Amino acid sequence: MLIVGEKINTTLKGVDGIIAGRNASALQDLAKKQIEAGADMVDVNVGTRVKTESEDMQWAIRTIQEVIDKPLCIDSPNPEVLEAGLKVHKGKPLINSTTAEKERLQRILPLVKKYDFRIVALTMDDTGIPEDAEKRYTIAGKLIESLVREGMKLEDIYIDPLVRPISTDCSVGKVVLDAIEKISISFEEVHLICGLSNISFGLPRRGLLNRVFLSMAIERGLDAAIIDPLDKQVMSTIFAARALVGKDEFCTDYLSAFRQGKL
């Protein structure tokens, strides 16, 4: 399962100051801690710094990759910022994200032929975020078709069915779970990813809701998540859920995590 560390995001306390002040050691420390905790890659989101986002993204990527021999997730809704990150990234990154919105998708597709990357594709189009699983599945199919037509490999596509808060609509959790299952069955080589914490927004004991939802999503086919890897309870849930649904042969990962004190 791909774990993307979410802690380098300028919406989070202290991170904007690190980026603005070009505090390389603090940024590198934040990246290293996430990798050491079990993240496979680190998300880099400097989106609140609109006027200097491209410049900040390039500085952050170069700085992190001085000490981390791992790919990064270049996170921005702006295709120009994504390309700026792609130009300086070493290796094969994940870019987050595109949608089926016509203008946004058309600005992303040319990058497929210019750079080698993996991509997060969100199940929304020009009409917005669908209310039901079937429409999200349909949009996912269109996104996959468009990306593959430009040369993207199926295994490099990560579909995000867009988790929304159950505090505003109690049905949205089930909608996402149903969409994950349907997409994973129809497109076996494609990955399913989500930003976990949205599900619990506005409710008490958010960690509890996040962990239960995560385990349910893994059972349905989720195989990647953008999370806080420093949260041992979330990481423990991943190891336990994968073992329980038969995705950890001989419970190797679970036992290894236990021996390393990660549970």
C-alpha positions as CSV (number, residue, x, y, z in Angstrom):
1,M,0.0,0.0,0.0
2,L,1.3,3.4,-1.0
3,I,1.6,5.8,2.0
4,V,1.9,9.5,1.1
5,G,2.9,11.7,4.0
6,E,0.7,14.8,4.3
7,K,2.7,17.0,6.7
8,I,4.4,19.4,4.2
9,N,1.4,21.6,3.4
10,T,1.4,25.3,3.9
11,T,-2.1,25.2,5.4
12,L,-0.6,23.5,8.4
13,K,0.8,25.4,11.3
14,G,4.4,26.3,10.9
15,V,4.9,25.0,7.4
16,D,4.3,28.4,5.6
17,G,7.0,29.9,7.8
18,I,9.4,27.2,6.9
19,I,8.8,27.7,3.1
20,A,8.8,31.5,3.3
21,G,12.0,31.6,5.4
22,R,13.7,29.0,3.3
23,N,14.4,27.0,6.4
24,A,16.0,24.0,4.6
25,S,16.9,22.0,7.8
26,A,13.4,22.2,9.2
27,L,11.8,21.2,5.9
28,Q,14.3,18.3,5.5
29,D,13.6,17.2,9.1
30,L,9.8,17.1,8.5
31,A,10.3,15.1,5.3
32,K,12.8,12.6,7.0
33,K,10.5,12.0,10.0
34,Q,7.6,11.0,7.7
35,I,9.8,8.6,5.7
36,E,11.2,7.1,8.9
37,A,7.6,6.6,10.2
38,G,6.7,4.5,7.1
39,A,5.7,6.9,4.3
40,D,6.7,5.8,0.8
41,M,6.7,9.4,-0.4
42,V,6.1,12.9,0.9
43,D,3.4,15.2,-0.4
44,V,4.6,18.8,-1.1
45,N,1.8,21.4,-1.2
46,V,2.6,25.1,-1.1
47,G,-0.7,26.2,-2.6
48,T,-1.5,29.0,-0.1
49,R,1.5,30.9,-1.5
50,V,-0.2,31.7,-4.7
51,K,2.2,34.5,-6.0
52,T,5.3,32.4,-5.5
53,E,3.9,28.9,-5.7
54,S,6.1,27.6,-8.7
55,E,9.3,29.0,-7.2
56,D,8.4,27.6,-3.7
57,M,7.6,24.2,-5.1
58,Q,10.9,24.0,-6.9
59,W,12.9,25.1,-3.9
60,A,11.0,22.6,-1.6
61,I,11.5,19.7,-4.0
62,R,15.2,20.4,-4.5
63,T,15.7,20.8,-0.7
64,I,13.9,17.6,0.3
65,Q,15.6,15.5,-2.4
66,E,19.0,16.5,-1.0
67,V,18.3,14.2,1.9
68,I,15.5,11.9,0.8
69,D,16.0,9.3,-1.8
70,K,12.3,8.9,-2.4
71,P,9.9,10.2,-5.0
72,L,7.7,13.1,-4.0
73,C,4.0,13.9,-4.6
74,I,3.8,17.3,-6.3
75,D,0.5,18.7,-5.1
76,S,-1.2,21.6,-6.8
77,P,-4.4,22.3,-8.8
78,N,-2.3,24.6,-11.0
79,P,-0.8,22.7,-14.1
80,E,2.0,25.4,-14.3
81,V,3.1,24.6,-10.8
82,L,2.9,20.9,-11.5
83,E,5.2,21.3,-14.5
84,A,7.6,23.5,-12.5
85,G,7.9,20.7,-10.0
86,L,8.3,18.1,-12.7
87,K,11.2,20.0,-14.2
88,V,13.4,19.7,-11.1
89,H,12.2,16.4,-9.5
90,K,14.7,13.5,-9.6
91,G,13.0,10.2,-10.5
92,K,9.3,9.5,-11.1
93,P,7.0,11.6,-8.9
94,L,3.3,11.4,-8.3
95,I,1.4,14.6,-9.3
96,N,-1.8,15.6,-7.5
97,S,-4.0,16.2,-9.4
98,T,-6.3,16.4,-12.4
99,T,-10.0,16.1,-12.8
100,A,-12.3,15.4,-15.7
101,E,-13.1,19.1,-16.0
102,K,-12.5,19.8,-19.6
103,E,-10.1,22.8,-19.3
104,R,-8.1,21.4,-16.4
105,L,-7.7,18.0,-18.1
106,Q,-6.6,19.5,-21.4
107,R,-3.9,21.4,-19.6
108,I,-2.6,18.3,-17.9
109,L,-2.6,15.8,-20.9
110,P,0.4,17.5,-22.7
111,L,2.5,16.8,-19.7
112,V,2.0,13.1,-20.1
113,K,4.2,13.1,-23.2
114,K,6.8,15.3,-21.8
115,Y,7.5,13.8,-18.4
116,D,7.4,10.4,-16.7
117,F,5.1,10.5,-13.6
118,R,2.3,8.9,-11.8
119,I,-1.0,10.9,-11.4
120,V,-3.9,11.3,-9.0
121,A,-7.2,11.8,-10.9
122,L,-10.2,13.1,-9.1
123,T,-13.7,11.9,-9.9
124,M,-15.3,15.3,-10.7
125,D,-16.1,17.0,-13.9
126,D,-17.6,20.3,-15.1
127,T,-20.9,19.5,-13.2
128,G,-19.0,19.2,-9.9
129,I,-18.6,16.2,-7.5
130,P,-21.2,13.5,-8.2
131,E,-23.5,12.5,-5.4
132,D,-23.5,8.8,-6.3
133,A,-21.0,6.0,-6.8
134,E,-22.1,5.2,-10.4
135,K,-21.3,8.7,-11.7
136,R,-17.9,8.7,-10.0
137,Y,-17.2,5.3,-11.6
138,T,-18.2,6.8,-15.0
139,I,-15.9,9.8,-14.6
140,A,-13.1,7.5,-13.5
141,G,-13.5,5.5,-16.7
142,K,-13.3,8.7,-18.8
143,L,-10.2,9.9,-17.0
144,I,-8.5,6.6,-17.4
145,E,-9.3,6.5,-21.1
146,S,-8.0,10.0,-21.7
147,L,-4.8,9.4,-19.8
148,V,-4.1,6.1,-21.4
149,R,-4.7,7.6,-24.9
150,E,-1.9,10.0,-24.2
151,G,0.5,7.2,-23.2
152,M,0.0,6.9,-19.4
153,K,0.3,3.4,-18.1
154,L,-2.7,2.0,-16.1
155,E,-0.5,1.3,-13.1
156,D,0.6,4.9,-12.9
157,I,-3.0,6.2,-12.5
158,Y,-4.4,6.8,-9.0
159,I,-8.1,7.4,-8.9
160,D,-9.4,9.6,-6.0
161,P,-13.2,9.1,-5.5
162,L,-13.3,12.3,-3.4
163,V,-14.0,11.7,0.3
164,R,-16.4,14.3,1.8
165,P,-17.5,14.9,5.4
166,I,-20.2,12.6,6.7
167,S,-21.2,15.5,9.0
168,T,-22.9,17.2,6.0
169,D,-24.3,14.0,4.4
170,C,-24.3,10.7,6.2
171,S,-24.4,8.8,2.9
172,V,-21.1,10.0,1.5
173,G,-19.0,7.5,3.2
174,K,-20.9,4.6,1.6
175,V,-20.8,6.3,-1.7
176,V,-17.0,6.5,-1.7
177,L,-16.7,2.9,-0.5
178,D,-19.0,1.7,-3.3
179,A,-17.1,3.7,-5.9
180,I,-13.7,2.3,-4.7
181,E,-15.0,-1.3,-5.0
182,K,-16.6,-0.7,-8.4
183,I,-13.5,1.0,-9.9
184,S,-11.1,-1.5,-8.4
185,I,-13.0,-4.5,-9.9
186,S,-13.3,-2.9,-13.4
187,F,-9.8,-1.5,-13.6
188,E,-7.5,-4.0,-11.7
189,E,-4.2,-2.3,-12.6
190,V,-5.4,1.2,-11.6
191,H,-4.8,2.3,-8.0
192,L,-7.3,3.9,-5.6
193,I,-6.2,6.7,-3.3
194,C,-7.9,9.1,-0.9
195,G,-7.3,12.0,1.5
196,L,-8.5,10.3,4.6
197,S,-9.2,13.1,7.0
198,N,-12.0,14.7,5.1
199,I,-14.5,12.0,6.2
200,S,-14.5,13.2,9.8
201,F,-14.5,16.9,9.4
202,G,-16.7,18.7,11.9
203,L,-17.1,15.7,14.2
204,P,-15.6,14.7,17.6
205,R,-13.1,11.9,17.9
206,R,-12.0,12.4,14.3
207,G,-9.2,9.8,14.6
208,L,-11.7,7.1,15.4
209,L,-13.8,7.8,12.3
210,N,-10.7,8.1,10.1
211,R,-9.3,4.7,11.2
212,V,-12.6,2.8,10.8
213,F,-13.2,4.3,7.4
214,L,-9.7,3.5,6.3
215,S,-10.0,-0.1,7.2
216,M,-13.3,-0.4,5.4
217,A,-11.8,1.3,2.3
218,I,-8.9,-1.1,2.3
219,E,-11.3,-4.0,2.3
220,R,-13.1,-2.5,-0.7
221,G,-9.8,-2.0,-2.7
222,L,-8.1,1.2,-1.5
223,D,-4.4,0.7,-2.0
224,A,-3.0,4.2,-1.4
225,A,-3.7,7.0,1.1
226,I,-2.6,10.5,1.9
227,I,-2.2,10.5,5.7
228,D,-0.1,11.5,8.6
229,P,2.4,8.7,9.0
230,L,3.5,10.1,12.4
231,D,0.1,8.9,13.7
232,K,0.9,5.4,15.0
233,Q,-2.8,4.5,15.3
234,V,-3.5,5.2,11.7
235,M,-0.4,3.3,10.6
236,S,-1.4,0.4,12.9
237,T,-4.8,0.3,11.3
238,I,-3.3,-0.1,7.8
239,F,-1.1,-3.0,8.9
240,A,-4.0,-4.7,10.7
241,A,-6.6,-4.1,7.9
242,R,-4.3,-5.4,5.2
243,A,-3.6,-8.6,7.2
244,L,-7.3,-9.2,7.9
245,V,-8.4,-8.9,4.2
246,G,-5.7,-11.2,2.9
247,K,-3.4,-8.5,1.4
248,D,-0.4,-9.3,3.7
249,E,0.7,-12.9,3.0
250,F,1.7,-14.8,6.1
251,C,1.1,-11.4,8.0
252,T,4.7,-10.6,7.1
253,D,4.2,-6.8,7.2
254,Y,2.1,-6.9,10.3
255,L,4.7,-9.0,12.2
256,S,7.6,-6.8,10.9
257,A,5.8,-3.7,12.1
258,F,5.2,-5.3,15.5
259,R,8.9,-6.2,15.9
260,Q,9.9,-2.7,15.0
261,G,7.5,-1.1,17.5
262,K,5.3,0.4,14.9
263,L,2.0,-1.0,16.2
